[in-house]
Amino acid sequence: MKRSASALYSPYIIDGIQMDSTPARMLEGCMTDKPQEDEACDTAYDSIVDETVDHTPKKTSYDTGKIQEYAELILKADGRPKPDAAAFPGSYTRRRIAEAIISSLWKKGHFTLEDIEISAGWKWDCAPLGNMAAFYFSAEAASNYLFDLGIRLKSYTFEKTRESSDVGFSVCIDSSNDRREDSEYDFFGEDQARELRYYWISDEAKCPATIADDPSSWLIYIPFDTCQFRLGNSMLEKVAGISGDTAPEICDPDYFIDCFEVVRELVEDGVIIAGTTVGSGGLATAVASMCGDRSMNIDISGIERAAEENDIIRILFSEIPGILIQIDDADYDYIDAQLLLQDIAYFPVGHPGTGSSGLSVAHGKKPVVSDILASLIQGHYSEGED
């Protein structure tokens, strides 16, 4: 006799099509210690029948004179419910995974991307039409993205809620693989060699999230994906009460891996003065958070040309995973070489200001030589521009 439906273990029929797997089986395929398979599991629960709910794109309009106001609204909303994960489940899930992994960059420790494990937790409103289909696609996106990144899933949970749906991820280090077999660090002192030989991570920050008072230093923006800037399912849409754009499709895990490994080395070597994650709220919110009560004039002209995007609101508030870092002027050429070596696009957006608080944005300027390197994000540069 069949029991009630299970979000994790039931077979799914979506838009009249039988799905190949269950959310539990997809997620367990990414786990380090896979649970013993239960052959009866596929027939123990009733099927979940649902359909996808299409979100029709429509023209949206934001006031470019309210950039600072939008950023402040998002910062004040920190900790409140985020956009509904069921709206664009694939994009939202990948963005939350990427944001969690990027946030580990700033911590003290000695690790690479392959040393990371992730725990996932879904809190899901199962009642509305389309939400169970959305949960299936969220679990599928998590499974595929973690597999593509080469990251193991440590655990996962599912909890029903009557509020908006959400999914969160937390990062830890795989303790089962924490000893390096080689002896490349034996010439260091005992304490120093131990820190280098073992994989470890601390809750303590390696570099601060707020900028230092150095007007000659640089603020550099590095997106960790090559997708287009879009505002769908963003914090800007939530706080402004405007919706209609599509969500950014996070589509380049190989590029993410390259970005993470290079930046992690720079953090461990102490080259980065300060850094913050560009995620929820986008670039403008990261700048406002990082600069605090200092003034900040940023120039996004290079991003406009490289991404071939004329909508500056999309550039500033799209939630493409990435980072904003502060570096010494003396280290600029070194970091340029390290990023160029891996074909990683980076964008100098300005220098810390010294005046009263305030965010202003310059855009649409003619390209300079450094923009040619930045245009790697599109893989080409128009030689006709001067």
N, C-alpha and C positions, 0 to 999 in steps of 0.2 A: 504494500500500500504506500502510495507516494505521500510525502510530507509537504509542508508549505514551501513556497519558493525561498531561495537563498540568493542574495545579491552576489555572493562570491562563488557559490557552487552550482547554481542552477544553469542549465543550458539556456541560451538566449536566441530568440527569434526577433530580428530587427528588420523592419520594412518587408516582412514576409520571407526573409532569408534566414536559414539556420546558420548561426555562427559556428566556426570551426572548433572553438575552445570555450572554456569558462574563464572568468577573471582570475580565479584562484590558480588554475593551471598555468595561465600566462605569467602571473607574478612569481609563482614557485619555480618557473623555469629560469628565473634570474637569481635565485637564492643560492647562497653558499652551501648551506645544509638543507637540501631539498627534503620536504616531508615525504614519508613513504606513501606511494600512490595507492589510492583506494579505488578499485575497479567499480565498486558499487556506487561511487559518488555521482557518476553521470546520470544514474537513474533514480537516485534517492530523493530528488527534489523536482517539483513542478517546473516547467519551462517559464521563463519570463518573456512575455510578448510585448514589444514596444515599437515605437517608430521614431525616426529622427525628426527634429523640429528645425526647419530651415530658418535662418536669419537673413532676411532680405536686406542687402546693402542699400543705404540711402544717403543722399548728400547731407553732410554735416558741416556746421560752420562754428568756428571759435574766434574769439577776439584776440588778435595778436598783441594788443595793448595790455592784455591781462595775464601775461606769462608768469610774472612774479606772483600774482594773486592766485593763479591756478596751482602753482608750486606750493604756496603756503597752505592752501586748502587741503592739498594732499598730505602735507606733513602733519597738519592738525588731525587728519583722519587716521593717522598711523595707529594701528591696534584695533581699529574698528573692522567690521566685516569687509572682506575684500570683494571684488566683482564675483558674480556667481560662476563657479567652475563648470556648471552644466551648460553654459551658453556656448563656449568654444572649448570643449573638453580636451581635445588633443593639444591645441596651442597652449592652453592654460597649464596643463600638466607638465609639458616640457619646460615651460618658462619657470615654474616653481622648482623643478628639479635643478635646472641650470642655476637659478638664483641661490639655492641652498649650497650647491657645490662651489660656486664662485665665492660665497661668503666665507668658506673655509680657507680661502687664499690668505686672508689677513691674520690668521692665527699663528702663534708660535708652534713650531714643530718641524719634523723632518719626514716628508711624505711626498708621494707623487699621486697622480690621479688613479692609478691602478691599485693603490693601497686603501682607497676609500670604500666604505660601505654606506648604504643609505637605508633608513627606516622610513616607511610611508604610512600615512594615516588619512583615511577618507572619512569625512563627516558629510552625509548625503541626504538630501530631501528626496525621498523615493516616490512621493505622491504625484507631482505634476507629469503630464504627458511628455514623453521624450527624455525624462531624467534618468531612467534606468538604461536606456540606450546610451545616454551621455556617460554614465558611469562605466559601462562596458568599454567605450572608446577611450575613456580616461585611463583605465587599467591597461588597455592595449597600448596606448601611447607611452605609459610609464615603462612597460615591459620592453617595448622596442627601443626606446631611447636609452634606457640603462644598458641594454645589450650592445647597442651601437657605441656607447661610451666605454664599454668594458668595465662597468661598475656593478658590483654585487648588491643584491637586495638583502638586508639583514632581517627585516621583519615587515609585516604590514597589518593594518587593522581597518575595520570598517564599522562605522557607527551611524545608525539612522538619526536624522535630525529633522525638525520641522522648520528650520531656518534655511538660509541659502546654502547651497552645496559648496564644499571646499575640500582641498587636499593639501596636505603639508608634508614636508620632507626634512629629515635631520641627518647629519653626516657624522660618521665616526670612522676610526681606523680599524682595519681588519687585524685583530690581535693574534690571529692564528698564523700570520705570515710576517711576524715582526722582527725576524732576525736575518740579517744579510749573511750569506754564506761566504762571500769573498773577504779578503783581508786588506782591502785597499785603504782602510782607515787605521791600520795598526801603528802607523808612525806618529799618530796624534797621542796626546796625553790620554790617560785612562778615562777621565770624565768626559773629555771632548769626543773621544772615539766612540763612547757609549751613545752619546746623543746623535752622532752621525750614522752609526751602524743600525740602530733600531728605528723602526717607524713609530712615530708618536705625534700627537697633536694636543695642544693645550687650549683651554678657554681664554687664556691671556692673549691679548692682541700683540702681534709682531710690529705693526705700524698703526698709528692713530687714524681715525676716520675723519679728522678735521685738519684743515690745512695749517701749515706753519707760516709764520710771518716772514716771507722771503719773496719780495716782488720780482726778483729776477728768475725765480723758479718757474717751471712749466706745469700746466694742467693738461693732461693727455687723456683723451677718450678712446677706449678700445672696445668695439662691439665684439661679442664672442659668437656671432652668427652672421651669415651673409644674406639674410632674408630682407624683404622690403619693410619699411617703416609703416605701421598701421596702428590705429588707436582702438580697435575693437577689443572689448573685454578688459579695458584699462582702468586704472584709478581715476584718470582724468574724466572718462565717461561717467564714472560713478559720482564723483563730487560735483561735476558740472551738470549732471542730469541730462546729458546729450548722448544719444547712441545712434548707431547706424553703420559705422565703419566695420570692415572685416578685421580679424585678429592677425597678428604676425605669425607666419608659419615657420616655426623653428625647424630648420631642415638640413643643417650641416654639422653633424656631430664630429666629423674628422677635424673641421676647422676649430671647433670648441676645444678639442683635445690639444691641438697645437698652441692655442692661446693660453690655456691653463698651465701647461708645462713650462712655457717660457716665463710667464708672469710669476709663477710660484718660485722659480729660481731667483728672479729679481727680488722677490720679497725676502727669501731666505738669506740672500747676500746683502740685504740692507740697503739696496739701491733706491727703493721706493720710499719717499719721505712719509707720504700719507696715501691712503687709498680707501675707496668705498665701492660698494656694489651698485651697478646700475641695473635695477630690476623694477619692482613695483613703483610706479610713478615716473619712470623714465629718466632721461639725462638731466632735464631741468630740475627735477626734484633732488637728484643726487648732488648737483651743483649747489643748490640752496642749502641742503643739509651739511655738505662738506665745508662750505664757506661761513656758515653761521651768521654772525652780525657784521661780517666784512662785506665790502662791496665786491661785485664780480661782473666783469664785462667779458662775455665769451663770444667767440666768432665761430659760427658753424658753416661758413662758406665752403670749406673743404668737404664737409659731410654732404652738403647739398649737391655738389658736383659729382662726387664719387658715387653716391646713391641715386643720382638723377631724380631727386625729390625736391619739389618746389614748395611744399607745404611745411613751413618751419614748425608748426604745432605738432605735426606727425614726428618730425625728427626729435623734438624736445621731450615729447611725452609718450612715444611708443615704448613699449616695455620689452624691447629686444635685450636679452641678457648681455651684460658687459661690465666694464669697470671705468672708474675715473681715478686717475692717480696724479700725485704731485712728485716731480723729480727735480733735482738740482740742474741748473743750466749746464754745469760742467759734465753731467752724465748724459746729456741729450744725444750726442753722437754715438755713445756706447749703446744706449737703448734703441736708437734708430737702427744700428747694425744688427742687434739681436732680433728685433722684430722683422726687419727686412729679410734676414736669413731664413725665416720660417714663412715668408709671404703673409705676414699678419698686418692688416690695415690698422693704422693708428691716426688719430687726429689731434694735433695741438689746438686747444680751444682758447688758450689765454694764459694770463698770469694773475696771481692773487692781487686783489685791489687793496688799497690802503685807506680809502675813504669810508663814509658811512655805509650802512647796510643797503643793499639793493642789487638787483639782477637786471642787466641789460644784455641784449642779444644783437650781434651784428651778423649780417648774412648777405649773400648775393655779390660778394666781392670777386674781382678777377683772380684767377689762379696764380699761385707762385710755384717755385720748383718743388717745395715740400708736398704740394697737393698731388703731384704725380705719384709719389710714393703712397700717399693716402688712398689714391684711387684703386689700389689693389683690391678693395672690397668688391669692385665690379670687374676686375681683371682687364681693364682697358683704360685708355686715356685718349681723349680727342685732341689730336695734334693741331687742329684748326683753332683752338683757343689760345689767346695770348695773355 
